[in-house]
Amino acid sequence: MFRKYLIYSYLFLFPGYLVAQTSETRYSLPDTLSLKESIHIGLENNRNYQKALLDEDKAKFQRNEIRGAGLPQLSAYGNYNNFVDVFPQAIPGGGFFGGDPEDINVIAFGVPQSLKAGLQLNQLIFSNSYLIGLKAAKTGEEFYRLLAQQSEENVIHEISMNYLSTIQLHLQRENLLSNLDQLSGLEKILKAQYENDLARKVDWNRVQVNLTSIRSELENLDIAIYQREGYLKLVMGIPVGTPIQLDRSIASFHPSLDSFEVRDLNIQDRRDIQILEVQEKLYDYELKNIKAGHQPQLVGFADWNKNAFATEFDFMQGSKVWYQGFLVGLKLEIPIFDGMQTKYKAAQSRVKSQQLQLDRSLAIDAAELEYQSALNNYYSSKSTLKSLEGNLALAQDILRETSLLYKEGLSPLTDLLEAEATQRQAQANYNNQLIQVRIAQLEILNSSGRIKSLIQ
């Protein structure tokens, strides 16, 4: 009977468990996802960016760890000795022990059993290496903060690029669907005309061939859209199965396309240059720390303990006498010669610093080239867009006129199909170029270190 009730309980509870699991994995998104919203979602969920933030937290903990080395270090200890044979000591004869002065007396000093427990305190009083380490830890914290900001910018750039690329594919699909509708209508008309001996079969076949080509393009395009959207979701950190609807108005021509502000490049705005400069500071602290290895270090210490001695293990007896010991002192360490290790460590550090200078110089040149290339691409893309806009208008006029002539029987089907193909290609070129202008704007922002303006 108990088993029966257990099965009933399981059947009632299990659907609720499934619902709970489904609600946890479901991701709520706006009906139409803008670029800015996509970036915000990505910054909340992108794994690489989250790892960079954790590295920043780890740097803070490392700084606190180094700071802790300068605080008092307190430890407890215990020591039990059982001398099965008490260590012998040799002393000359005569005197208190008697015997001939030339003789050697061997005596066992001490007792077989001893127990010691105490507290030991160490305090760093002076260490230049420690002070340099604190400064280096603070700079290291800044280094990881910049790396996190660079990771943030990389996420913004990657989401933006994939967002625009996905919209570009969707625009191509819309263009193909529009042409598919037109050709499907024409195919139905030609089929009816052919069945009534008003049209040639070859004309009907030509339209069917074009329809098959467009459907094949649509199938390939659907696969490409699925893959591109999947990668966009991956970068955003949301489940791949989450349906998304992107805002395609970003691909339309509106004033923001022409009102884009182009600024002069300020190399200090680039995160990679900032990282190299902070890394240069870290190498400087490394060199100073190596040199500090030749400087004195002063440590204070104290030791308080209790000692007990016995011939047998009877330390737990309440009558046992415990002897107290207390010690304070200073320890000064002055390095004198380390086999030239410090000298060659310092030489290696200087070489790394020189290499970093070359890396920084190369990075500056590469940044300037990247920015100039982005500018050239932007202006070239805008010029091409204006040309394609006129070309699209012309192709639409040709298609409209050819359609009228074909309906009036003054133009052959081949002219209509050619006009349709030309208009389709002109529309695709125009849509692609609109996206290329947006991508060129994105590359200008990225190369000038201003890509975060997309979410401000």
Order of alpha helices (4+ residues) and beta strands (2+ residues): alpha-alpha-alpha-beta-beta-beta-beta-alpha-alpha-alpha-alpha-beta-beta-alpha-alpha
